[in-house]
Amino acid sequence: MREIKVNEFGVSEDGDKFDLVASPDAVDAGLMVNEPVILIYPDGRRVKTTQAKITKLGLAIAASQMSAGNRH
């Protein structure tokens, strides 16, 4: 499981937040995944959570929709 250092507000150095979850429909369609991660806070707390990530398939579909002008 990947460990990510976050600030006291739960935000990584890259500005990532961990309060979103990919919907079951997006996961079932292969568009997104909920990757398990451990957040490490400045006070030493370690919190298990997930990070919603878009898959290669999700990126490809989004790119094709954008290039076709279908920005939903």
The first five atom37 places (N, CA, C, CB, O) and aatype in JSON, in Angstrom:
{
  "aatype": [12, 1, 6, 9, 11, 19, 2, 6, 13, 7, 19, 15, 6, 3, 7, 3, 11, 13, 3, 10, 19, 0, 15, 14, 3, 0, 19, 3, 0, 7, 10, 12, 19, 2, 6, 14, 19, 9, 10, 9, 18, 14, 3, 7, 1, 1, 19, 11, 16, 16, 5, 0, 11, 9, 16, 11, 10, 7, 10, 0, 9, 0, 0, 15, 5, 12, 15, 0, 7, 2, 1, 8],
  "atom_mask": [
    [1, 1, 1, 1, 1],
    [1, 1, 1, 1, 1],
    [1, 1, 1, 1, 1],
    [1, 1, 1, 1, 1],
    [1, 1, 1, 1, 1],
    [1, 1, 1, 1, 1],
    [1, 1, 1, 1, 1],
    [1, 1, 1, 1, 1],
    [1, 1, 1, 1, 1],
    [1, 1, 1, 0, 1],
    [1, 1, 1, 1, 1],
    [1, 1, 1, 1, 1],
    [1, 1, 1, 1, 1],
    [1, 1, 1, 1, 1],
    [1, 1, 1, 0, 1],
    [1, 1, 1, 1, 1],
    [1, 1, 1, 1, 1],
    [1, 1, 1, 1, 1],
    [1, 1, 1, 1, 1],
    [1, 1, 1, 1, 1],
    [1, 1, 1, 1, 1],
    [1, 1, 1, 1, 1],
    [1, 1, 1, 1, 1],
    [1, 1, 1, 1, 1],
    [1, 1, 1, 1, 1],
    [1, 1, 1, 1, 1],
    [1, 1, 1, 1, 1],
    [1, 1, 1, 1, 1],
    [1, 1, 1, 1, 1],
    [1, 1, 1, 0, 1],
    [1, 1, 1, 1, 1],
    [1, 1, 1, 1, 1],
    [1, 1, 1, 1, 1],
    [1, 1, 1, 1, 1],
    [1, 1, 1, 1, 1],
    [1, 1, 1, 1, 1],
    [1, 1, 1, 1, 1],
    [1, 1, 1, 1, 1],
    [1, 1, 1, 1, 1],
    [1, 1, 1, 1, 1],
    [1, 1, 1, 1, 1],
    [1, 1, 1, 1, 1],
    [1, 1, 1, 1, 1],
    [1, 1, 1, 0, 1],
    [1, 1, 1, 1, 1],
    [1, 1, 1, 1, 1],
    [1, 1, 1, 1, 1],
    [1, 1, 1, 1, 1],
    [1, 1, 1, 1, 1],
    [1, 1, 1, 1, 1],
    [1, 1, 1, 1, 1],
    [1, 1, 1, 1, 1],
    [1, 1, 1, 1, 1],
    [1, 1, 1, 1, 1],
    [1, 1, 1, 1, 1],
    [1, 1, 1, 1, 1],
    [1, 1, 1, 1, 1],
    [1, 1, 1, 0, 1],
    [1, 1, 1, 1, 1],
    [1, 1, 1, 1, 1],
    [1, 1, 1, 1, 1],
    [1, 1, 1, 1, 1],
    [1, 1, 1, 1, 1],
    [1, 1, 1, 1, 1],
    [1, 1, 1, 1, 1],
    [1, 1, 1, 1, 1],
    [1, 1, 1, 1, 1],
    [1, 1, 1, 1, 1],
    [1, 1, 1, 0, 1],
    [1, 1, 1, 1, 1],
    [1, 1, 1, 1, 1],
    [1, 1, 1, 1, 1]
  ],
  "atom_positions": [
    [[0.86, -1.18, 0.0], [0.0, 0.0, 0.0], [0.91, 1.24, 0.0], [-0.98, 0.0, 1.25], [1.87, 1.32, 0.77]],
    [[0.59, 2.17, -0.86], [1.38, 3.39, -1.0], [1.15, 4.3, 0.2], [1.03, 4.13, -2.3], [0.02, 4.46, 0.66]],
    [[2.24, 4.91, 0.71], [2.16, 5.86, 1.81], [2.38, 7.27, 1.25], [3.2, 5.53, 2.92], [3.28, 7.5, 0.45]],
    [[1.53, 8.2, 1.69], [1.58, 9.57, 1.18], [1.63, 10.54, 2.35], [0.37, 9.87, 0.26], [0.77, 10.5, 3.22]],
    [[2.64, 11.4, 2.36], [2.71, 12.43, 3.4], [1.73, 13.54, 3.05], [4.16, 12.99, 3.54], [1.67, 14.01, 1.91]],
    [[0.96, 13.96, 4.05], [-0.02, 15.03, 3.86], [0.17, 16.09, 4.94], [-1.47, 14.47, 3.89], [0.83, 15.84, 5.95]],
    [[-0.42, 17.26, 4.72], [-0.38, 18.3, 5.74], [-1.5, 18.06, 6.75], [-0.52, 19.71, 5.1], [-2.21, 17.06, 6.66]],
    [[-1.65, 18.97, 7.7], [-2.65, 18.8, 8.76], [-4.08, 18.77, 8.22], [-2.52, 19.9, 9.78], [-5.0, 18.36, 8.93]],
    [[-4.27, 19.22, 6.97], [-5.6, 19.22, 6.35], [-5.83, 17.99, 5.46], [-5.79, 20.5, 5.54], [-6.89, 17.87, 4.84]],
    [[-4.85, 17.09, 5.39], [-4.99, 15.89, 4.57], [-4.71, 16.11, 3.11], [0.0, 0.0, 0.0], [-5.23, 15.38, 2.27]],
    [[-3.9, 17.12, 2.77], [-3.58, 17.44, 1.38], [-2.1, 17.11, 1.13], [-3.88, 18.95, 1.05], [-1.24, 17.5, 1.92]],
    [[-1.82, 16.41, 0.05], [-0.43, 16.02, -0.27], [0.35, 17.22, -0.8], [-0.41, 14.87, -1.31], [-0.21, 18.28, -1.08]],
    [[1.66, 17.04, -0.95], [2.52, 18.09, -1.5], [2.1, 18.46, -2.92], [3.98, 17.65, -1.49], [2.31, 19.6, -3.35]],
    [[1.52, 17.5, -3.65], [1.07, 17.74, -5.02], [-0.31, 18.4, -5.08], [1.02, 16.43, -5.79], [-0.82, 18.7, -6.16]],
    [[-0.9, 18.63, -3.91], [-2.23, 19.25, -3.87], [-3.37, 18.25, -3.94], [0.0, 0.0, 0.0], [-4.53, 18.64, -4.04]],
    [[-3.04, 16.95, -3.9], [-4.08, 15.93, -3.94], [-4.84, 15.88, -2.63], [-3.47, 14.56, -4.25], [-4.27, 15.99, -1.55]],
    [[-6.16, 15.71, -2.76], [-7.03, 15.52, -1.6], [-7.55, 14.09, -1.66], [-8.2, 16.57, -1.58], [-7.53, 13.46, -2.72]],
    [[-8.01, 13.59, -0.57], [-8.39, 12.18, -0.49], [-9.81, 12.02, 0.01], [-7.43, 11.43, 0.4], [-10.13, 11.06, 0.71]],
    [[-10.68, 12.97, -0.36], [-12.06, 12.95, 0.11], [-13.04, 12.49, -0.97], [-12.45, 14.32, 0.6], [-14.25, 12.49, -0.75]],
    [[-12.53, 12.1, -2.14], [-13.39, 11.63, -3.22], [-13.28, 10.13, -3.39], [-13.05, 12.35, -4.53], [-12.22, 9.55, -3.14]],
    [[-14.36, 9.5, -3.8], [-14.39, 8.07, -4.05], [-15.0, 7.85, -5.44], [-15.19, 7.3, -2.95], [-16.01, 8.46, -5.78]],
    [[-14.37, 6.98, -6.22], [-14.91, 6.66, -7.55], [-16.22, 5.89, -7.36], [-13.89, 5.82, -8.39], [-16.32, 5.02, -6.5]],
    [[-17.21, 6.21, -8.17], [-18.52, 5.56, -8.06], [-18.42, 4.1, -8.5], [-19.56, 6.3, -8.92], [-17.56, 3.75, -9.31]],
    [[-19.28, 3.25, -7.96], [-19.27, 1.85, -8.38], [-19.45, 1.67, -9.88], [-20.37, 1.09, -7.65], [-18.85, 0.78, -10.48]],
    [[-20.27, 2.53, -10.51], [-20.47, 2.43, -11.95], [-19.18, 2.7, -12.72], [-21.56, 3.42, -12.4], [-18.86, 2.0, -13.68]],
    [[-18.42, 3.72, -12.29], [-17.15, 4.05, -12.96], [-16.13, 2.94, -12.75], [-16.59, 5.39, -12.43], [-15.36, 2.63, -13.66]],
    [[-16.12, 2.35, -11.56], [-15.21, 1.23, -11.29], [-15.6, 0.01, -12.12], [-15.21, 0.88, -9.78], [-14.75, -0.61, -12.74]],
    [[-16.89, -0.33, -12.13], [-17.37, -1.48, -12.91], [-17.09, -1.33, -14.4], [-18.86, -1.68, -12.68], [-16.83, -2.32, -15.08]],
    [[-17.14, -0.1, -14.9], [-16.9, 0.16, -16.32], [-15.4, 0.2, -16.64], [-17.56, 1.47, -16.74], [-15.03, 0.3, -17.81]],
    [[-14.55, 0.14, -15.61], [-13.11, 0.18, -15.84], [-12.56, 1.57, -16.07], [0.0, 0.0, 0.0], [-11.44, 1.72, -16.55]],
    [[-13.35, 2.59, -15.74], [-12.94, 3.98, -15.97], [-12.12, 4.54, -14.81], [-14.15, 4.84, -16.21], [-11.27, 5.41, -15.01]],
    [[-12.39, 4.05, -13.59], [-11.71, 4.55, -12.4], [-11.45, 3.4, -11.43], [-12.55, 5.65, -11.71], [-12.05, 2.33, -11.53]],
    [[-10.53, 3.65, -10.49], [-10.26, 2.71, -9.41], [-10.16, 3.48, -8.1], [-8.95, 1.91, -9.68], [-9.88, 4.68, -8.1]],
    [[-10.41, 2.8, -7.01], [-10.19, 3.35, -5.68], [-8.95, 2.66, -5.12], [-11.45, 3.14, -4.74], [-9.02, 1.53, -4.62]],
    [[-7.81, 3.34, -5.2], [-6.54, 2.76, -4.79], [-6.35, 2.93, -3.28], [-5.37, 3.41, -5.56], [-6.41, 4.05, -2.78]],
    [[-6.11, 1.84, -2.56], [-5.86, 1.96, -1.12], [-4.53, 2.69, -0.86], [-5.85, 0.56, -0.44], [-3.53, 2.39, -1.51]],
    [[-4.53, 3.63, 0.07], [-3.33, 4.36, 0.44], [-3.32, 4.58, 1.95], [-3.25, 5.72, -0.32], [-4.35, 4.44, 2.61]],
    [[-2.15, 4.91, 2.47], [-2.02, 5.31, 3.87], [-1.53, 6.75, 3.89], [-1.04, 4.36, 4.66], [-0.49, 7.08, 3.31]],
    [[-2.29, 7.61, 4.56], [-1.89, 9.01, 4.69], [-1.08, 9.15, 5.97], [-3.14, 9.97, 4.71], [-1.44, 8.6, 7.01]],
    [[0.02, 9.9, 5.88], [0.87, 10.14, 7.04], [0.81, 11.64, 7.35], [2.35, 9.65, 6.8], [1.28, 12.47, 6.57]],
    [[0.24, 11.96, 8.5], [0.06, 13.35, 8.92], [1.31, 13.84, 9.66], [-1.19, 13.5, 9.81], [2.09, 13.03, 10.16]],
    [[1.49, 15.17, 9.75], [2.67, 15.73, 10.43], [2.81, 15.27, 11.89], [2.6, 17.23, 10.4], [3.93, 15.19, 12.4]],
    [[1.69, 14.97, 12.55], [1.75, 14.55, 13.95], [2.03, 13.05, 14.1], [0.45, 14.89, 14.66], [2.03, 12.52, 15.21]],
    [[2.27, 12.36, 12.96], [2.6, 10.95, 12.98], [1.42, 10.01, 12.79], [0.0, 0.0, 0.0], [1.62, 8.8, 12.64]],
    [[0.2, 10.55, 12.8], [-0.97, 9.69, 12.57], [-0.88, 9.05, 11.2], [-2.29, 10.5, 12.69], [-0.41, 9.66, 10.24]],
    [[-1.33, 7.81, 11.13], [-1.4, 7.07, 9.87], [-2.86, 6.69, 9.66], [-0.45, 5.8, 9.88], [-3.46, 6.06, 10.53]],
    [[-3.41, 7.07, 8.52], [-4.82, 6.84, 8.24], [-4.96, 6.07, 6.92], [-5.6, 8.18, 8.17], [-4.46, 6.5, 5.88]],
    [[-5.64, 4.91, 6.98], [-5.92, 4.15, 5.76], [-7.13, 4.75, 5.07], [-6.15, 2.63, 6.07], [-8.15, 5.02, 5.71]],
    [[-7.01, 4.97, 3.77], [-8.12, 5.51, 2.97], [-7.93, 5.07, 1.54], [-8.18, 7.07, 3.08], [-7.13, 4.17, 1.26]],
    [[-8.64, 5.67, 0.63], [-8.47, 5.37, -0.79], [-8.26, 6.66, -1.56], [-9.69, 4.6, -1.35], [-8.63, 7.75, -1.12]],
    [[-7.65, 6.51, -2.73], [-7.48, 7.63, -3.65], [-8.16, 7.24, -4.96], [-5.94, 7.98, -3.88], [-7.8, 6.24, -5.59]],
    [[-9.14, 8.03, -5.37], [-9.83, 7.78, -6.64], [-8.89, 8.17, -7.78], [-11.18, 8.59, -6.72], [-8.36, 9.28, -7.82]],
    [[-8.7, 7.24, -8.7], [-7.81, 7.49, -9.84], [-8.5, 7.06, -11.13], [-6.47, 6.74, -9.68], [-9.24, 6.08, -11.17]],
    [[-8.25, 7.83, -12.17], [-8.79, 7.49, -13.49], [-7.84, 6.47, -14.15], [-8.96, 8.77, -14.38], [-6.62, 6.58, -14.03]],
    [[-8.4, 5.51, -14.85], [-7.6, 4.48, -15.51], [-7.19, 4.96, -16.91], [-8.39, 3.15, -15.61], [-7.63, 6.0, -17.39]],
    [[-6.34, 4.16, -17.56], [-5.95, 4.47, -18.94], [-7.17, 4.49, -19.85], [-4.92, 3.44, -19.46], [-7.28, 5.33, -20.74]],
    [[-8.08, 3.55, -19.62], [-9.31, 3.51, -20.42], [-10.13, 4.78, -20.18], [-10.16, 2.25, -20.07], [-10.64, 5.38, -21.13]],
    [[-10.25, 5.19, -18.94], [-10.99, 6.41, -18.62], [-10.38, 7.63, -19.28], [0.0, 0.0, 0.0], [-11.09, 8.49, -19.8]],
    [[-9.05, 7.71, -19.26], [-8.36, 8.83, -19.92], [-8.58, 8.8, -21.43], [-6.84, 8.78, -19.62], [-8.81, 9.84, -22.05]],
    [[-8.52, 7.61, -22.03], [-8.71, 7.5, -23.47], [-10.11, 7.93, -23.88], [-8.45, 6.06, -23.93], [-10.29, 8.62, -24.88]],
    [[-11.11, 7.52, -23.1], [-12.49, 7.89, -23.42], [-12.69, 9.39, -23.25], [-13.49, 7.12, -22.53], [-13.32, 10.04, -24.08]],
    [[-12.14, 9.95, -22.17], [-12.26, 11.4, -21.95], [-11.59, 12.16, -23.08], [-11.65, 11.79, -20.6], [-12.13, 13.16, -23.57]],
    [[-10.41, 11.72, -23.5], [-9.68, 12.39, -24.58], [-10.46, 12.32, -25.89], [-8.29, 11.78, -24.77], [-10.52, 13.3, -26.63]],
    [[-11.05, 11.16, -26.18], [-11.8, 11.05, -27.43], [-13.05, 11.91, -27.41], [-12.17, 9.59, -27.69], [-13.43, 12.47, -28.43]],
    [[-13.69, 12.02, -26.26], [-14.89, 12.87, -26.16], [-14.51, 14.34, -26.3], [-15.6, 12.64, -24.81], [-15.23, 15.12, -26.94]],
    [[-13.39, 14.72, -25.71], [-12.96, 16.12, -25.81], [-12.57, 16.47, -27.23], [-11.78, 16.39, -24.87], [-12.89, 17.56, -27.71]],
    [[-11.88, 15.55, -27.91], [-11.46, 15.86, -29.29], [-12.65, 15.89, -30.23], [-10.44, 14.83, -29.78], [-12.6, 16.54, -31.27]],
    [[-13.73, 15.18, -29.87], [-14.93, 15.17, -30.69], [-15.87, 16.32, -30.32], [-15.65, 13.84, -30.54], [-16.91, 16.51, -30.96]],
    [[-15.5, 17.08, -29.3], [-16.33, 18.2, -28.88], [-17.47, 17.8, -27.95], [0.0, 0.0, 0.0], [-18.36, 18.61, -27.71]],
    [[-17.45, 16.59, -27.43], [-18.49, 16.11, -26.53], [-18.05, 16.32, -25.09], [-18.82, 14.62, -26.8], [-17.68, 15.35, -24.42]],
    [[-18.08, 17.52, -24.61], [-17.62, 17.81, -23.24], [-18.81, 17.75, -22.3], [-16.92, 19.19, -23.16], [-19.47, 18.76, -22.07]],
    [[-19.06, 16.58, -21.75], [-20.19, 16.37, -20.84], [-19.73, 16.61, -19.44], [-20.78, 14.95, -20.98], [-20.51, 16.49, -18.5]]
  ]
}
